[in-house]
């Protein structure tokens, strides 16, 4: 009887154990839910060498420029110049009436000739002790006076022939034939545009960022995309007490004459030493209220005995990091802290990620990142 009882107990135990084994699998908790891998594009954090620039706003000024005016009064008798004409130094522009001066010059020339003859005779007579020293001095003074009157008339005639003081381009003519001009009347403007000055100011805290010979790029919205290169040629020796700014002058070649005096330009003052940075695309940054976040792509760790829907070829995970950013340049941003050169980061799709999320990298059609982007509709 005891043997049969033991066998029955063992059989019952086996049946109960089988039931428990089957039911344990049925009532076991399900595996934790895992999101399917997200498709993202990536970029490598690379070391770049950036120009260090100081930006400012400036004004174009003529290398040589003035308003041509009349020094003497008179009636315009001849006009040679044309509005907008390119002239050389010494070219005749207009001529005032000099008929009175020409007549006076003939009289003066005759008086000069007579005074010179009288002086020669006086010298001969003085050599023979026929006249005194005082009479010789009088003849000499009269000859000098006659020469002075002639030279004065010639100078007046020359001043009434108004010429270009230097080579350049004329502005719009402001006088007409027969018009009577008074001293100071503006005839036209004259600008030498082969070279221009660009004057700009920088704050006093950036004084160490400028020096004579530093490269400058001037950009005008009229000629978008085409910078005009030049060099710093002069720096004011004092700071403006009212604005605490320093005035700087750059000399910019302008052979085509596109830059005109008075134009507004944006100025890039280029530093001689470039800046070494670690840069990533700006689309890699997930801007949050608590800081700037990036997602670094890592190989997916494998744990023995565990599996998830994210398992598969090419699946990786992302690590969320806070970073400190620096300057921006084109499509790139400088990372000061939180990232090492050579690490791979998510460059597109960061808004749908979280720490530890599984991802699949697809770089078949990467975005065209550039330091100097040129969008079509800019």
C-alpha positions in Angstrom: 0.0 0.0 0.0 2.8 2.4 0.9 4.4 1.8 -2.5 1.2 2.6 -4.4 0.7 5.7 -2.3 4.2 7.0 -3.1 3.7 6.3 -6.8 0.4 8.2 -6.7 2.1 11.2 -4.9 4.9 11.3 -7.5 2.4 11.1 -10.4 0.3 13.9 -8.9 3.4 16.0 -8.4 4.4 15.5 -12.1 1.0 16.5 -13.3 0.9 19.6 -11.1 4.5 20.6 -12.1 3.5 20.3 -15.8 0.5 22.4 -15.3 2.5 25.1 -13.4 5.3 25.0 -16.1 2.7 25.6 -18.9 0.8 28.3 -17.0 4.0 30.2 -16.0 4.7 30.9 -19.7 1.1 32.0 -20.2 1.2 34.4 -17.3 4.8 35.7 -17.7 5.0 39.5 -18.2 5.5 40.6 -21.8 8.9 41.9 -22.9 9.3 45.7 -22.6 8.0 47.7 -25.6 10.7 49.0 -28.0 10.1 51.6 -30.8 11.2 50.5 -34.2 14.4 52.0 -35.4 14.1 55.6 -36.8 15.8 56.4 -40.2 18.2 59.4 -39.8 21.1 61.0 -41.7 24.4 61.5 -40.0 27.5 63.7 -40.1 31.0 63.4 -38.7 32.3 66.1 -36.3 35.3 67.4 -38.2 38.0 69.9 -37.4 37.8 73.0 -39.6 39.9 76.1 -39.9 37.6 79.2 -39.9 38.5 82.8 -40.8 38.2 85.0 -37.8 36.3 88.1 -38.9 35.0 91.3 -37.3 31.9 92.7 -38.9 31.1 96.3 -39.3 29.3 98.8 -41.5 31.1 101.3 -43.6 30.8 104.1 -46.2 32.5 104.4 -49.5 34.5 107.6 -50.0 36.4 108.8 -53.0 40.2 108.3 -53.1 40.3 111.7 -54.8 37.1 113.7 -55.1 36.0 117.4 -55.2 33.6 119.9 -56.5 35.2 121.9 -59.4 34.6 125.6 -58.9 35.6 128.8 -60.5 38.3 130.8 -58.7 37.6 134.0 -60.6 34.4 135.6 -61.9 33.6 135.8 -65.6 31.3 134.7 -68.4 31.6 131.2 -69.8 32.9 131.5 -73.4 33.7 127.9 -74.1 32.6 124.5 -72.8 34.8 121.5 -73.6 33.6 119.0 -70.9 30.6 116.6 -71.1 28.6 115.2 -68.2 30.0 111.9 -67.0 33.1 112.2 -69.1 36.4 110.5 -68.1 39.2 113.1 -68.1 43.0 113.2 -67.5 44.9 115.5 -65.3 45.2 118.9 -67.0 42.4 118.5 -69.5 40.5 121.7 -70.2 36.9 121.7 -69.0 35.6 125.2 -69.5 37.0 128.6 -70.4 35.9 132.0 -69.2 36.0 135.2 -71.3 39.5 136.6 -71.3 39.2 139.3 -74.0 39.9 142.1 -71.5 42.9 140.3 -70.1 44.3 139.5 -73.6 44.1 143.2 -74.5 45.8 144.2 -71.2 48.4 141.6 -71.9 49.4 143.2 -75.2 49.8 146.6 -73.5 51.7 145.0 -70.6 54.0 143.1 -73.0 54.8 146.3 -74.8 55.5 148.1 -71.5 57.7 145.1 -70.4 59.7 145.3 -73.6 60.2 149.1 -73.2 61.2 148.7 -69.6 63.7 146.0 -70.5 65.3 148.3 -73.2 65.5 151.2 -70.8 67.2 148.9 -68.3 69.8 147.8 -70.8 70.6 151.5 -71.7 70.8 152.4 -68.1 73.3 149.7 -67.5 75.5 150.9 -70.4 75.3 154.5 -69.2 76.0 153.5 -65.6 79.1 151.7 -66.9 80.3 155.0 -68.3 79.4 156.8 -65.1 76.9 158.9 -67.0 74.0 158.2 -64.7 73.9 157.6 -61.0 73.3 154.4 -59.1 69.8 155.6 -58.1 68.7 156.1 -61.8 69.9 152.5 -62.6 67.9 151.2 -59.6 64.8 153.0 -60.9 65.1 151.5 -64.4 65.6 148.0 -62.9 62.5 148.4 -60.7 60.4 149.6 -63.6 61.5 146.6 -65.6 60.6 144.2 -62.7 57.2 145.9 -62.3 56.4 145.6 -66.0 57.4 141.8 -65.9 55.1 141.4 -62.8 52.1 143.0 -64.5 52.5 140.7 -67.5 52.9 137.6 -65.3 49.8 138.6 -63.3 47.8 138.9 -66.5 49.0 135.5 -67.7 48.1 133.9 -64.4 44.6 135.4 -64.6 44.2 134.1 -68.1 45.4 130.6 -67.0 42.9 130.6 -64.0 40.1 131.4 -66.4 40.9 128.2 -68.2 39.5 125.7 -65.7 41.2 122.3 -66.0 40.9 118.9 -64.3 43.3 118.8 -61.3 43.6 115.0 -61.5 42.3 112.1 -63.6 38.8 110.8 -62.9 35.2 110.9 -63.9 33.1 114.1 -64.2 29.7 114.4 -62.7 26.8 116.4 -64.2 27.7 119.8 -65.7 26.2 122.6 -63.7 26.9 125.6 -66.0 25.9 126.7 -69.4 27.5 128.6 -72.2 27.3 132.4 -71.6 26.5 132.0 -67.9 28.3 134.5 -65.6 30.2 132.7 -62.9 31.1 134.1 -59.5 34.0 132.8 -57.4 33.1 129.5 -55.8 30.4 128.6 -58.3 30.2 124.8 -58.7 30.9 123.6 -62.3 30.8 119.8 -61.8 32.1 117.1 -59.5 35.2 115.1 -60.2 35.9 111.7 -58.7 38.8 109.3 -59.1 37.1 105.9 -58.8 40.0 103.6 -59.7 40.5 103.2 -56.0 38.1 104.1 -53.2 38.3 104.4 -49.4 35.9 102.4 -47.1 35.6 104.0 -43.7 34.1 102.0 -40.9 34.0 102.0 -37.1 34.6 99.2 -34.5 33.9 99.2 -30.8 36.9 100.0 -28.5 36.8 96.5 -27.1 37.8 95.2 -30.6 40.7 97.5 -31.0 43.1 94.6 -30.8 41.4 93.0 -33.8 42.6 95.6 -36.3 45.9 96.6 -37.7 47.3 98.3 -40.8 47.6 95.7 -43.6 44.7 93.5 -42.4 42.5 92.2 -45.2 39.1 93.6 -45.6 36.1 92.5 -47.7 33.4 95.0 -48.6 30.0 93.7 -49.6 27.3 95.9 -51.2 23.7 94.8 -51.5 23.7 96.2 -55.1 26.3 93.6 -56.1 25.2 90.7 -54.0 27.7 87.8 -53.8 30.7 89.8 -55.1 33.0 91.1 -52.3 35.5 93.9 -53.0 38.8 93.1 -51.3 41.2 95.6 -49.9 43.6 96.4 -47.0 43.4 98.5 -43.9 45.4 101.6 -44.7 44.9 103.9 -41.7 43.5 103.9 -38.2 42.5 106.9 -36.2 44.8 107.5 -33.3 42.0 108.4 -30.9 38.6 106.9 -29.9 35.4 108.9 -30.3 34.5 109.9 -26.8 30.7 110.0 -27.6 30.4 106.6 -29.2 33.6 104.8 -27.8 34.4 103.6 -31.3 37.5 103.6 -33.4 37.4 104.8 -37.1 39.3 102.6 -39.6 40.0 103.3 -43.2 40.5 100.6 -45.8 41.8 101.1 -49.4 39.9 99.1 -51.9 40.7 98.7 -55.7 37.7 99.7 -57.8 38.9 99.3 -61.4 35.4 98.7 -62.8 34.1 101.8 -61.0 31.2 99.9 -59.4 31.6 101.4 -55.9 30.6 105.0 -55.7 31.2 107.6 -53.0 28.4 107.6 -50.4 27.5 103.9 -50.8 26.7 101.8 -47.7 28.7 98.6 -47.5 29.0 95.7 -45.0 32.6 95.1 -44.0 34.4 91.9 -42.9 37.7 92.6 -41.2 39.7 89.4 -41.5 42.1 88.4 -38.8 45.5 87.1 -39.8 45.2 83.9 -37.6 42.4 81.4 -38.5 40.3 79.8 -35.8 40.5 76.0 -35.3 37.1 74.5 -34.5 35.1 71.3 -34.2 32.0 71.8 -36.4 28.8 70.0 -37.1 25.8 70.9 -39.2 23.4 73.3 -37.5 20.6 70.9 -38.2 22.2 68.5 -35.7 21.2 70.8 -32.8 18.0 70.1 -30.9 17.3 73.4 -29.1 15.7 72.8 -25.8 14.7 75.1 -22.9 17.3 73.5 -20.6 20.1 73.6 -23.2 21.3 72.6 -26.6 21.2 68.8 -27.3 22.8 66.6 -29.9 22.5 62.9 -30.5 25.7 60.9 -30.9 25.4 57.6 -32.8 26.8 54.5 -31.0 26.9 50.8 -31.8 24.0 49.0 -30.3 25.1 46.9 -27.2 24.1 43.3 -27.2 22.9 41.6 -24.0 22.8 37.8 -23.8 19.3 36.4 -23.7 17.5 39.7 -24.7 16.1 40.7 -28.0 14.0 43.6 -29.2 12.2 44.8 -32.4 15.2 47.0 -33.0 17.5 44.0 -33.6 18.7 43.9 -37.1 21.6 44.7 -39.5 22.8 48.3 -39.3 20.7 49.2 -36.3 22.5 51.6 -33.8 21.4 53.7 -30.9 21.8 57.3 -30.1 23.3 59.0 -27.0 21.8 62.3 -25.9 24.3 65.0 -24.9 24.3 68.6 -23.8 26.7 70.7 -25.7 28.1 74.3 -25.5 28.0 76.1 -28.8 30.2 78.8 -30.3 30.2 80.7 -33.5 28.1 79.9 -36.6 29.4 79.9 -40.1 27.2 79.1 -43.0 25.5 75.7 -42.4 27.9 74.8 -39.6 28.1 75.6 -35.9 31.1 75.3 -33.6 30.9 72.9 -30.6 33.0 74.1 -27.7 32.2 71.3 -25.2 30.4 67.9 -25.3 31.8 66.4 -28.5 35.0 65.1 -29.8 36.4 65.2 -33.3 35.5 62.2 -35.4 32.3 61.3 -33.5 29.2 60.7 -35.6 26.1 62.7 -34.9 22.5 62.7 -36.2 22.2 65.6 -38.7 18.5 65.3 -39.7 15.6 64.0 -37.7 16.8 65.0 -34.2 13.3 66.2 -33.1 11.9 62.6 -33.1 14.7 61.0 -31.0 15.4 60.4 -27.3 18.3 58.9 -25.4 18.9 55.3 -26.3 16.6 55.3 -29.3 17.4 52.8 -32.0 18.2 54.3 -35.4 19.2 53.3 -38.9 21.6 55.6 -40.7 20.7 56.4 -44.3 23.2 58.7 -46.1 22.3 58.0 -49.7 21.0 61.5 -50.3 22.9 63.7 -47.8 22.1 67.4 -47.4 24.6 69.8 -49.1 26.2 71.5 -46.1 28.6 74.4 -46.9 30.6 77.1 -45.1 29.4 79.6 -47.7 25.9 78.6 -48.8 24.4 80.4 -51.7 20.6 79.7 -51.7 18.8 80.6 -54.9 16.2 82.8 -53.2 18.6 84.5 -50.8 
